[in-house]
Amino acid sequence: MNDTLHTSSRQLTALALAIALGAAISLGITRFAYGLLLPAMRADLGWSYALAGAMNTANATGYFLGALACPWLMRRFGPSLLLTVGAVAASVFMVGSGFVTQTEGLLLQRLLAGVASALVFVAGGLLAARLGARDPLRSGLLLGLYYGGTGVGIVLSSLLVPLALDAAQLSAHGWRWAWWAMGALCLLFSLVLLWPARVMAAWVAPAAAAGQVAQAFRWRLFGFGLAGYTLFGVGYIGYMTFVVALLRSQGRSALEITVFYALLGLAVMASSRIWARLLDRYNDGRPLALLNALLGLATLLPALTQVWGLVLLSGLLFGAVFLSVVASTTALVRHNLPQSAWVAGISAFTTVFAAGQIIGPTVVGWIADGAGGLERGLVFSACALWVGAALALRQRSVVPTT
């Protein structure tokens, strides 16, 4: 009764869907909902695009620090505790952002929320990988369900933020109400996470199989994959930070932006099924390369055209791809390393991902403040993604051949 290797497929799916709320908290809400609030906060507080981008840079810096701390924290406390504590902490910091209007205070809140969200995301990714190990034929799907939870956060944010902003139009700094609403939603999701955390905490930690040679994660063996994933972090975050501001500057209505952002989130939710077979089939950098290349195309479209159909296509393609890029690195680790090395591998990829996100928003914001505006900033993002695709294509499997 304590731990069986024959957990039912239905229970594994239910656990993956529950853990997916961690991805909804850590990225879908804590990270990406800021893009919906950026226009209102920038207008109210008089920010430049560079300063607006620095807010997400602060969040990514916290994410970077959290990712660095994850291996030690995971060994000491385990992924289940890290998942729940990180989720509650991220929720508290989201609520706290609604009580601050000074730039320094908001930067600090975004930094702390980034630390907490990294703990949630890495712990959730490890637990999702362990679910996949119990059902190898559906491992790509289970991983995709977890990462697709980000789409749940994006869709709910696309509905919740406009409602909160409309309700608080007559209030000073009305954007604060959106932070409070999103923080409350994160707290609700944190309560749901207690179930999968409790169930999986009772499972026996994986150990090396009899006769299996212990294998550690070695950065040099995954160098091209890590480099490609770093540039993914640089490129995708510019889109997620500034695309709503770009659409507003192009004269799109609040309803159009809500539709765009909600469709992007729905595409994220669907992506788990779209790319599951790709992640299961390859144990090298080809999935990361293909997905990075497609993401570059999605990022470039709104920089080149204002045709509404193509703009919607950009959002749909972006949503259908970008979280599967994250899942592809977890799959790469899972295919090439024993379970005992998964924490180090997932943490390494999360660390370089966070490093890329530190660079991306500030650079795109700096470019956007100059000639060419946000469109030129997104061109930079697309180029970073394509260079990342070229590097990822050179990543080979590190599983010894027989």
Wavefront OBJ file of the C-alpha trace (Angstrom):
o trace
v 0.000 0.000 0.000
v 2.880 2.421 0.693
v 4.470 2.570 -2.747
v 3.645 0.567 -5.820
v 5.251 0.707 -9.218
v 1.858 -0.003 -10.739
v 0.122 3.288 -10.067
v -2.897 3.423 -12.368
v -2.754 5.508 -15.527
v -5.774 7.458 -14.314
v -4.087 8.375 -11.041
v -0.870 9.371 -12.821
v -2.861 11.654 -15.107
v -4.715 13.164 -12.146
v -1.437 13.776 -10.319
v 0.083 15.407 -13.417
v -2.928 17.708 -13.770
v -2.739 18.669 -10.094
v 1.005 19.323 -10.225
v 0.345 21.419 -13.343
v -1.140 24.072 -11.044
v 2.423 24.603 -9.821
v 3.407 25.566 -13.373
v 0.324 27.792 -13.495
v 1.565 29.613 -10.384
v 5.272 29.806 -11.193
v 5.100 30.878 -14.833
v 1.516 31.360 -15.982
v 0.694 33.870 -13.239
v 3.801 34.908 -11.289
v 5.859 35.497 -14.440
v 3.616 36.143 -17.415
v 0.629 38.000 -15.975
v 2.942 40.987 -15.495
v 2.821 41.538 -19.275
v -0.913 42.247 -18.965
v -0.273 44.771 -16.197
v 2.725 46.448 -17.809
v 0.773 49.042 -19.886
v -1.292 50.192 -16.877
v 1.680 50.288 -14.503
v 3.914 52.026 -17.054
v 1.290 54.732 -17.692
v 0.578 55.221 -13.977
v 4.172 55.207 -12.749
v 5.837 56.902 -15.719
v 8.211 54.070 -16.585
v 10.399 53.757 -19.674
v 10.324 50.456 -21.556
v 13.769 49.693 -20.150
v 12.497 50.057 -16.566
v 9.371 48.046 -17.395
v 11.624 45.292 -18.735
v 13.817 45.513 -15.638
v 10.852 44.321 -13.564
v 10.914 40.989 -15.375
v 14.700 41.010 -15.244
v 14.426 41.224 -11.445
v 11.966 38.336 -11.511
v 14.334 36.307 -13.693
v 17.254 37.128 -11.380
v 15.288 35.702 -8.467
v 14.448 32.693 -10.609
v 18.166 32.248 -11.318
v 19.032 32.357 -7.608
v 16.236 29.919 -6.802
v 17.423 27.514 -9.502
v 20.969 27.610 -8.105
v 19.662 26.750 -4.642
v 17.349 23.969 -5.845
v 19.776 21.001 -5.839
v 20.787 21.600 -2.206
v 17.226 22.339 -1.090
v 15.934 19.293 -2.934
v 18.425 17.010 -1.213
v 17.575 18.458 2.182
v 13.802 18.817 1.994
v 12.604 16.864 -1.054
v 10.557 18.069 -4.042
v 7.128 17.715 -2.429
v 7.873 20.165 0.390
v 9.649 22.533 -1.987
v 6.638 22.521 -4.303
v 4.135 23.517 -1.621
v 6.300 25.985 0.314
v 7.422 27.660 -2.909
v 3.835 27.960 -4.139
v 2.636 29.622 -0.937
v 5.637 31.966 -0.894
v 5.071 32.986 -4.528
v 1.420 33.694 -3.712
v 2.359 35.907 -0.774
v 4.841 37.892 -2.862
v 2.219 38.360 -5.584
v -0.187 39.812 -3.022
v 2.644 41.979 -1.664
v 3.184 43.588 -5.075
v -0.193 45.261 -4.664
v 0.948 47.124 -1.546
v 3.984 48.796 -3.151
v 4.275 51.643 -5.649
v 7.958 52.544 -5.288
v 10.223 51.169 -7.997
v 12.674 49.644 -5.507
v 9.916 47.872 -3.598
v 8.361 46.440 -6.757
v 11.757 45.241 -7.973
v 12.265 43.470 -4.633
v 8.826 41.842 -4.784
v 9.483 40.614 -8.335
v 12.879 39.265 -7.245
v 11.433 37.314 -4.300
v 8.546 35.991 -6.403
v 11.149 34.755 -8.888
v 13.025 32.827 -6.202
v 9.827 31.151 -5.023
v 8.603 30.350 -8.525
v 11.903 28.624 -9.397
v 11.460 26.299 -6.422
v 7.945 25.458 -7.593
v 8.889 24.954 -11.224
v 11.953 22.781 -10.666
v 10.248 20.668 -7.995
v 7.163 20.245 -10.166
v 9.287 19.326 -13.186
v 11.099 16.645 -11.188
v 7.830 15.201 -9.885
v 6.389 15.190 -13.415
v 9.482 13.348 -14.670
v 8.990 10.759 -11.924
v 5.388 10.300 -13.054
v 6.672 9.681 -16.576
v 9.110 7.059 -15.294
v 6.117 5.069 -13.959
v 4.428 5.107 -17.363
v 7.188 5.321 -20.022
v 4.747 4.999 -22.926
v 3.003 8.208 -21.807
v 5.965 10.043 -20.317
v 5.916 12.780 -22.967
v 2.213 13.353 -22.377
v 2.602 13.495 -18.578
v 5.456 15.976 -18.880
v 3.410 18.012 -21.324
v 0.423 18.071 -18.988
v 2.603 19.515 -16.244
v 4.166 22.231 -18.372
v 0.837 22.885 -20.064
v -0.439 24.022 -16.676
v 1.234 27.322 -17.487
v -1.543 27.808 -20.020
v -4.145 27.545 -17.266
v -2.448 30.447 -15.499
v -2.249 32.463 -18.728
v -5.919 31.941 -19.612
v -7.150 32.786 -16.119
v -4.881 35.854 -16.001
v -6.229 37.036 -19.363
v -9.725 37.005 -17.842
v -8.930 38.106 -14.301
v -6.592 41.058 -14.950
v -8.940 43.035 -17.249
v -11.833 42.487 -14.818
v -9.743 43.738 -11.895
v -8.474 46.756 -13.862
v -12.004 47.686 -14.946
v -13.369 47.318 -11.407
v -10.614 49.528 -9.988
v -10.699 52.312 -12.605
v -11.649 54.934 -10.040
v -9.070 53.769 -7.470
v -5.595 55.224 -7.141
v -3.092 52.791 -8.649
v -5.936 50.530 -9.719
v -3.498 47.930 -11.063
v -2.875 46.884 -7.430
v -6.223 45.096 -7.372
v -5.062 42.806 -10.155
v -2.009 41.782 -8.100
v -4.240 40.977 -5.134
v -6.659 38.955 -7.267
v -3.851 36.938 -8.843
v -2.223 36.355 -5.469
v -5.511 34.998 -4.124
v -5.791 32.657 -7.122
v -2.253 31.406 -6.486
v -3.119 30.689 -2.858
v -6.125 28.649 -3.989
v -3.928 26.627 -6.343
v -1.409 26.133 -3.527
v -4.074 24.344 -1.494
v -4.741 21.938 -4.369
v -1.000 21.173 -4.607
v -1.072 19.691 -1.113
v -2.669 16.505 -2.515
v -0.022 15.497 -5.107
v 2.750 16.632 -2.765
v 1.444 14.352 0.005
v 0.899 11.366 -2.318
v 4.296 11.563 -4.002
v 6.176 12.277 -0.774
v 5.241 8.728 0.284
v 6.875 7.223 -2.792
v 10.311 5.701 -2.350
v 13.028 7.985 -3.755
v 14.578 6.525 -6.929
v 17.877 4.710 -6.630
v 20.260 3.327 -9.189
v 19.278 -0.068 -10.495
v 21.395 -3.084 -9.616
v 24.513 -3.138 -11.752
v 23.876 0.395 -13.057
v 26.910 2.667 -13.061
v 26.234 5.906 -11.190
v 26.196 8.816 -13.626
v 26.341 12.466 -12.691
v 25.155 15.423 -14.758
v 28.097 16.922 -16.647
v 27.661 20.350 -18.136
v 30.079 19.837 -21.019
v 28.135 16.833 -22.321
v 24.997 18.981 -22.613
v 26.804 22.149 -23.750
v 24.949 22.762 -27.006
v 21.586 22.009 -25.425
v 22.331 24.369 -22.547
v 23.483 27.101 -24.953
v 20.372 26.707 -27.097
v 18.167 26.834 -24.009
v 19.918 29.969 -22.731
v 19.046 31.742 -25.979
v 15.489 30.439 -25.677
v 15.347 32.264 -22.335
v 16.721 35.425 -23.969
v 14.298 35.322 -26.881
v 10.943 34.115 -25.616
v 10.756 36.420 -22.586
v 10.893 39.553 -24.758
v 7.691 38.419 -26.457
v 5.887 37.503 -23.239
v 6.942 40.750 -21.545
v 6.125 43.213 -24.318
v 3.656 41.707 -26.794
v 0.625 43.137 -24.956
v 2.286 46.575 -24.837
v 2.972 46.277 -28.574
v -0.644 45.398 -29.324
v -1.833 48.360 -27.254
v 0.555 50.691 -29.081
v -0.885 49.386 -32.359
v -4.380 50.393 -31.227
v -5.845 47.001 -30.320
v -8.871 47.071 -28.012
v -8.994 45.521 -24.556
v -11.278 42.777 -25.906
v -8.891 41.954 -28.747
v -5.973 41.700 -26.326
v -7.978 39.448 -24.006
v -8.849 37.174 -26.946
v -5.213 37.109 -28.096
v -3.834 36.270 -24.653
v -6.531 33.705 -23.878
v -5.934 31.911 -27.196
v -2.215 31.849 -26.424
v -2.958 30.226 -23.073
v -5.345 27.685 -24.592
v -2.650 26.738 -27.103
v -0.238 26.152 -24.210
v -2.757 23.767 -22.661
v -3.110 21.875 -25.947
v 0.627 21.665 -26.541
v 1.037 18.613 -24.293
v -0.659 16.428 -26.904
v 0.799 18.166 -29.939
v 4.443 17.484 -29.084
v 4.283 14.411 -26.804
v 5.446 11.949 -29.468
v 8.304 14.220 -30.506
v 9.593 14.352 -26.928
v 9.299 10.583 -26.560
v 10.985 9.782 -29.873
v 14.248 11.755 -29.748
v 16.966 11.717 -27.090
v 19.065 14.522 -28.588
v 18.675 18.252 -29.288
v 16.387 17.999 -32.316
v 13.125 18.712 -30.438
v 14.682 21.783 -28.777
v 16.000 22.994 -32.150
v 12.694 22.569 -33.992
v 10.641 24.227 -31.250
v 13.078 27.149 -30.941
v 12.886 27.729 -34.703
v 9.075 27.744 -34.696
v 9.067 30.097 -31.728
v 11.301 32.530 -33.604
v 8.754 32.634 -36.430
v 5.897 33.275 -33.975
v 7.882 36.074 -32.328
v 8.676 37.796 -35.621
v 5.112 37.933 -36.993
v 3.699 40.820 -34.870
v 6.898 42.799 -35.513
v 6.339 42.613 -39.288
v 2.574 42.895 -39.653
v -0.545 44.255 -37.953
v -2.908 41.977 -39.907
v -5.112 40.647 -37.126
v -5.313 37.104 -38.441
v -1.524 36.816 -38.551
v -1.209 38.364 -35.096
v -3.606 35.743 -33.717
v -1.625 33.061 -35.557
v 1.494 34.357 -33.798
v -0.135 33.954 -30.401
v -1.473 30.488 -31.188
v 1.873 29.261 -32.540
v 3.780 30.795 -29.651
v 1.466 29.218 -27.093
v 1.560 25.839 -28.813
v 5.359 25.779 -28.713
v 7.059 27.689 -25.924
v 6.322 25.485 -22.893
v 7.135 22.406 -24.955
v 10.630 23.880 -25.319
v 10.884 23.655 -21.532
v 9.467 20.124 -21.573
v 12.003 19.135 -24.243
v 14.909 19.841 -21.892
v 13.344 17.767 -19.125
v 12.846 14.982 -21.674
v 16.504 15.339 -22.750
v 17.610 14.877 -19.138
v 15.217 11.974 -18.605
v 16.363 10.170 -21.765
v 20.076 10.538 -21.040
v 20.511 10.294 -17.268
v 19.430 7.969 -14.435
v 16.797 9.280 -12.031
v 19.419 9.983 -9.392
v 20.880 12.691 -11.688
v 17.600 14.297 -12.757
v 17.622 16.982 -10.052
v 21.059 18.219 -11.123
v 20.119 18.082 -14.805
v 16.781 19.881 -14.505
v 18.344 22.477 -12.189
v 21.188 23.119 -14.672
v 18.771 23.757 -17.523
v 16.585 25.917 -15.269
v 19.643 27.960 -14.267
v 20.683 28.804 -17.833
v 17.035 29.437 -18.731
v 16.877 31.970 -15.899
v 20.168 33.547 -16.989
v 18.736 34.101 -20.458
v 15.602 35.654 -18.989
v 17.737 38.113 -17.034
v 19.214 39.413 -20.278
v 16.144 39.377 -22.502
v 13.658 41.886 -21.004
v 16.184 44.650 -20.339
v 17.801 44.353 -23.779
v 14.442 44.318 -25.585
v 13.242 47.257 -23.449
v 16.430 49.198 -24.218
v 15.997 48.526 -27.945
v 12.307 49.496 -27.756
v 13.164 52.882 -26.205
v 15.171 53.704 -29.344
v 14.301 54.003 -33.015
v 12.183 51.129 -34.260
v 10.310 50.635 -30.989
v 8.976 47.343 -29.725
v 8.934 45.850 -33.221
v 12.726 46.016 -33.426
v 12.979 44.510 -29.944
v 10.965 41.482 -31.089
v 13.214 41.097 -34.139
v 16.129 40.763 -31.715
v 14.163 38.134 -29.767
v 13.442 36.116 -32.913
v 17.112 36.176 -33.931
v 18.146 34.932 -30.470
v 15.699 32.035 -30.798
v 17.017 31.048 -34.231
v 20.626 31.085 -33.070
v 19.492 28.940 -30.142
v 17.877 26.506 -32.583
v 21.132 26.184 -34.544
v 23.082 25.440 -31.359
v 20.521 22.939 -30.041
v 20.666 21.022 -33.316
v 24.270 20.125 -32.473
v 23.317 18.510 -29.140
v 23.834 14.766 -29.339
v 22.581 11.989 -27.084
v 24.983 11.224 -24.243
v 23.669 7.706 -23.635
v 26.568 5.279 -24.258
v 26.029 3.210 -27.379
v 26.322 -0.553 -27.175
l 1 2 3 4 5 6 7 8 9 10 11 12 13 14 15 16 17 18 19 20 21 22 23 24 25 26 27 28 29 30 31 32 33 34 35 36 37 38 39 40 41 42 43 44 45 46 47 48 49 50 51 52 53 54 55 56 57 58 59 60 61 62 63 64 65 66 67 68 69 70 71 72 73 74 75 76 77 78 79 80 81 82 83 84 85 86 87 88 89 90 91 92 93 94 95 96 97 98 99 100 101 102 103 104 105 106 107 108 109 110 111 112 113 114 115 116 117 118 119 120 121 122 123 124 125 126 127 128 129 130 131 132 133 134 135 136 137 138 139 140 141 142 143 144 145 146 147 148 149 150 151 152 153 154 155 156 157 158 159 160 161 162 163 164 165 166 167 168 169 170 171 172 173 174 175 176 177 178 179 180 181 182 183 184 185 186 187 188 189 190 191 192 193 194 195 196 197 198 199 200 201 202 203 204 205 206 207 208 209 210 211 212 213 214 215 216 217 218 219 220 221 222 223 224 225 226 227 228 229 230 231 232 233 234 235 236 237 238 239 240 241 242 243 244 245 246 247 248 249 250 251 252 253 254 255 256 257 258 259 260 261 262 263 264 265 266 267 268 269 270 271 272 273 274 275 276 277 278 279 280 281 282 283 284 285 286 287 288 289 290 291 292 293 294 295 296 297 298 299 300 301 302 303 304 305 306 307 308 309 310 311 312 313 314 315 316 317 318 319 320 321 322 323 324 325 326 327 328 329 330 331 332 333 334 335 336 337 338 339 340 341 342 343 344 345 346 347 348 349 350 351 352 353 354 355 356 357 358 359 360 361 362 363 364 365 366 367 368 369 370 371 372 373 374 375 376 377 378 379 380 381 382 383 384 385 386 387 388 389 390 391 392 393 394 395 396 397 398 399 400 401 402
